[in-house]
């Protein structure tokens, strides 16, 4: 799956850190940065990710 991040370099760095720390996805590749159209303050970056495997024991369904 691909994710596109668009923002200032600081915003992109914060988003990358949040995604890494969340452990919701495994980031498998990070592209170089590209200009974000005519907005010179923002850039874009692409991530290849896959869902992270479960980390804890599976929750059991409640018994009736």
N, C-alpha and C positions, 0 to 999 in steps of 0.2 A: 504494500500500500504506500502511496506517496502523500506527503503532507507538505504544503507550501507555507512558509512563514514569511510575512511581509511586515517590516517595521524598521525602526532605527537599529543600528548595530547593538545598542544596549538592550532594546526590547527583544531582539532575536536571541541574544545571549541568555537573557532571563528565561525565555520560553524553552530554550534547549536545556537549561539547568532544571527547570520544573518538570519537563518531560522525562529527563533522565532520573531524577529523584523520585518521581511518581511510580516508577517501575510498572506502568501500565502497558508500555510498549518497549520492544527492543529496537534500538536505532541501528540499522545495518549499514547505512551509507548516508553521508552528508555532502551535498554539492558545494561548489564554490558559491560566493555571493554574486548576485546580478543586480544591476540598477533596477529600481522599481518605477519604470516609466519615466515621466517627466519630473517626479518628486526626487530631488537630489539628496534629501535628508534620509530617505528610506531605501532599503535594499530588500531583496528577496533571496530565499534560500530554500532548497528542497531537501526533504528527508525521506529515505526509504525506511519503513518500519514494519514490524510484524507484532501481533499481540504477544505480550509476555506470558510465559507459562504461569499457572497458579503457583503461589509461594507457600500457602498454608494448607492445612488439612481441609478436605472438602467438607462443607457443612451438610449435616444430615437433615432430611426433611422432617418437620415435626410430626410426631405420631398423633393420630386422631384420638 
